[in-house]
Amino acid sequence: MPDLTTPDLTKIPVTIITGFLGAGKTTLIRHLMQNPQGKRLAILVNEFGVLGVDGDILKSCADVNCPVENIVELANGCICCTVADDFIPTIEALMALPQRPDHILIETSGLALPKPLLKAFDWPAIRSRITVDGVIALADAESVAAGRFAPDVAAVDAQRRADDAIDHETPLSEVFEDQIACADIVLLSKADLAGEAGLATARAVIEAESPRRVPILPMTDGIIDPRVILGLQAAAENDLAARPSHHDGEDHEHDDFASVVIDLPEVADIDALVARIQTLAREQDVLRVKGYVAVTGKPMRLLVQAVGERVRHQFDRPWGTAARVSQLVVIGEHHAIDADAIRRVLLA
């Protein structure tokens, strides 16, 4: 009789890294790439929107343990919604690389529900050759502590009390709760910004949302011992019942969210651009802004990453022979995205 406690060593382990918008998934993967523990990695990045910013960031970090050809982007579509057309062929291509990867990392879109993706691992084409080593959910500790995983909790509660037909949370909180419910480990990112009190509050929120007891660990700048989150041998695809979802039994859609790509001229004043992005968060309910910007007189491109009113930017690498094209992806709830209004703010 086979020993069912021993993992099938012929299967390639996959770690799914999920988390809300701007929680730090790409930063964590960069850290894992720099500390692969002797493993040859492959990475699948799924982004919401047509501009592959996260994939481009990771490709700039490619090395012998994770060469460029091992980093694949699937943009403008959730992989759990395009299993047959995109996800399965991509996974098969990674498994067929001349040097077989030892471990595959999947960075989901910040809007993705992880459980439908887990179900995809039961597809006959791959289920005997690959296993989900674990699901890692990142949560921005400062935001969770402040209750910002939902756009306006008080308004949601008021709406629920006023209408007996409404028995569910807003889409943003459902995404957050489903990601926590599916996780084997939760990482509280940006712990330095949250402080001890914020971490304690965020931990209490996560514990209340999780259907089972899971490790909840603080993390700053994506730095955590890879041995803690890789090699879990969770076989998560066989453990779906322990990972409840608001959307069990439903088709998974993303009609609640939308993105728009804004082309910009060269920017002379970075601070002014930051102020305009912050205005979007306040006045247009924008959730996320990311992209590259050409700055007048600077040979380096400016990487911009914003979550709400928190805007981070840095010069990441020279433009070189590439066209100096400034583009920002703006993501928000479908009802709140007004492309013309966003364009007016950014081009003011």
N, C-alpha and C positions, 0 to 999 in steps of 0.2 A: 504494500500500500504506500503511495507517495507521501512524503512529508509535506503537508500543506503549510507548515510554518516557514518553509524555506522558499525565498523568492525565486521566481523563474529567471535565471541568469541570462537567458537568451533574449529577454525583453529589455528594450531601452527605457530607462526611467525618464519620466517627464515631470517637471515641476511647473505648475500653473501659478503665475504671480498675478494676483488680481488686486483691486483697490480702487477707491474713488478717484475722481479727477485730481491730478496733481499730488497724489499721496507719496510719490517718490519711487515708483516702480522701476523706471529707467535707471535712476541713480543706484538702486540696489543691484540691478543686473550688471551695471558697469563694475561694481565692487566684486561681484561673483566672477566676472571675466578676468579681473586682475588677480583673483585668488581662487583658481579653479581646482585646487587640491589634486593636481595631477590628472584631471579629467579633460578630455577633448569635448568642448561644448558646441552645441548648435542652438540658435535662437530664432524663435518665430515671434514677430512683433505685429500685433493687430491694433490699428489706430482708427479712431472715429474721425472721418474727414479725409480729404484726398491728398493732403500734404504730409508726407512721412517724416516728421521731425524726429520722433524717438528712434526710428530705425537708422536715420542718418547719424544721430549721436552715437549709437552703438557701433556702427560701421567704422566710425572714426577711432574707436578703441580696439579694433580687430588686431589679433596677434596670432602667433603660431598655435595657441590652444583654442582659438576661436577665429579662424580666418574669415575674410569678408564673405566668401561663398557659403559659409555656414550661418549667415545672418539673413533672414528672409522677412520681407514686409508684406502684410496683407492690409491694404488701406481701403477706406471708404466702404466698409461692410464688416459686420460682426462675424467672426469665424464660426460661431455657433449657429448662425443663420444661413451659412453657405457651405455646409459640411461637404456635400458631394462635389461641388464645383471647385472649392478653394482649399478647405482644410485638409481633407484626405490626400489629395494629390501633393500638397506641400509637405505634409508629414512623410509621405512615401519618398519624396525627393530627398528629404534630409536623411532618411534611413538608408538611401541608396548612394550617399556620397562615397567617393573612393576610399576615404578614411571614415569609417563608421563612427558617429559621435558616441561618446560614453554617456552623455546626459543632454537632454533637450530642455531649454527654458522657454516657456510661452508667456509673453507679456500681453495680457488681454487689454482691450480698450477700457478706459475708465468707466464706460457706460455698460460694460458687459455683465451679464448674469453668468456665473461660472457653472451652474448645474447643467444647463443644456450642453455646454462644452464637454463636461464629464461624460454625458450620455454618448457623445460622438465617439468616444474611445471604445464603444462596444461594436462599432462597425466591423463587419467580417474582414475587410481588407487590412485592418491594422491590429485588431484586438489580440491576436496571438503573438505580436511582435513588439508591443509597447505597453507600458503601464504608467499610471499617474502616481509618481512617487509621493506627491503631496500637493496640497493647495495652500499657498501662502497669501494671506490677505493683509494688505497694508492699509492703515487708517491714519490720517493726519491727526496727531494727538491734540494739537491746539484747536483745530476745527471741531473735532468730536466733543472735546470738553466744553466748547461754546455752543454745541447743538446745531452747528451749521451743516450737518449732513443732510438737512432738509432746508428748503429755501426760506420757509416761514412757518415754524411749528405752531405758533399761536393761531395763524390764519387757517391752517389745516384742521386744528382741533375745533375751531369755530364752525368751519364748513361741515365737519362730521356731525356736530351737535344739531346743526340746522337742517340736515338732510339725512333721514333714516336710511336712505338707499345707499349711502356711502359707507362702506365698511373696510376701506383700505387706506393706506398711507399714500402720500404723494409719490410719484415715480422715483424721485431722488432717494427718499428714505427706504423704499423697497430695494433699490439697487444696493444700498449700504447694508441692509439687513440680510439680503440674500448672499452677499459676499462673505459676511461674517459667519452665517450659518453653514457655509460650505467649507470653511477653512479648517486646516489641521493646526496651523499656527497663525496668530495675529501679531503683526509688527506695528507698534505705535511709532510712526515716523515723526521726524522733526521734534524729537523729545526735548531738545535744548530750548526750543521756542515755547513749549508747553509748561516747563518747570515741574517741580514735584507735585504741586497741587493740581495742575492741569492733567498730569499723567494719572493721578489717582482718580480724578473724575472720569477721564476717558476710559480707564480700565473698568470702572464700574458700569459705564454705558455698554462696553463690549460684553462684559459678563452677563448683563441683563438680556442682551440680544442673542447671545450664543445658545444654541439648543443643547450643547454639551460642553463639558469643561475642556478648554484647550489652552496651551501656553500663550500668554500675552506678554510680549517683550518690547522694551523701549529701544529705539534705534535713531541715530543721528547721522545725517549725510550718507545713508545707505550702508553704513558699516556694521556688520554683524558676522560672527564666526560662521563660515559656510557649513561647517559640520553640524550646526544647529538646525539648519533648514533644508539641507540636502541629505539624501539617504534615509528618508523617513519610512520608506517601504509601506506606504499607507494603502496602496492599491485602491485609490479613491473611487475608481470607476466601478468597483464592486461593493461600494459602501454608500450608495445613493440614499437609502432609506434614512440614514443618520444625518442627512444634509437637506433639511426641508427648505422649500422655496415658496415664496408668495405665488409663484407662477406654475406650480406643479399641475400638470394636466393641460396647460395652455400652450398655444403657439407663442414663441418668443419674438417680440418685435421691438423696434427702437423708434417708433413714431413719436415718442414723447420728447425726443431730442433732435437737434439739427445743428449743422455746422455751415459756416460760410468762410471762404477764403478771400482775404482782402489784399489787393496789390497796393503797395505804397511806393512813393518816390524815395530817394535817398533822404535820410534823416540827419539834420544838423544838430538837433538838441535832444539828447537821450532822455533827459529829465522831463521834457515836455511830452515825449511819447509815453513815458511811464504814467504821467498824470492823465493822459487821454485814456489809457487802458483802465486806470482806476475809475475814471468817469463811466466807462462802459459797465463795470461791475455795479456801480451805484445806481445808474440811471436806466440801464438796459438789461439788468439781471443776468449778465454774462457770467458763465461759470468758469470758463477756461480760455486762455489765449496762449498760443505758442507759435513760434516760427523764427525766421531769420530776417535780419534787417541790415541793409547797407548804410553805413554812417559816413557822412561826408568827410573826406580826408583820411579815412582809416582803411588800411589794407585788409584788416580782419573783419569777418562777418560777426554780427552781434546776434547771439542766441537769446531769445526772449521767452520766458516761461512765467505765466501768471495764473494764479488760482484766486478768484475773487479779486480783492484789492491788493493782495500780496503779489508783487511783481519782482521777479529776479531776472537779471541779465548779465551776460559776460561775453567777451570776445573769445570765440572758441577756436577759429583757425582762419588762415588767409583765404581770400576768395580765389587766388591763383588765376587759372584760366577760365573759371566758371563765371557765368554772367552775374553781375551784381544786382540780383533781383530780390526785392524786399516783399515778403509775403507773410501774413499772419493768419492762422486758423483760429476762428472764434467759435466756441461751442456754448450752447445754452439750451434751455428747454424750448421745445418746438414753438409753443405759443408766444414765447418772449423774443425770439430771434427776428429782428427787423434789419435785413441786410443794408437797406438804404440808410437807416438811422446809424447803424454801426459804422458804415463807411463815412458818413458825415463827421462823426466824432473823431475817428482816426485821422481823417484828412484835414481837420480844422486847422 
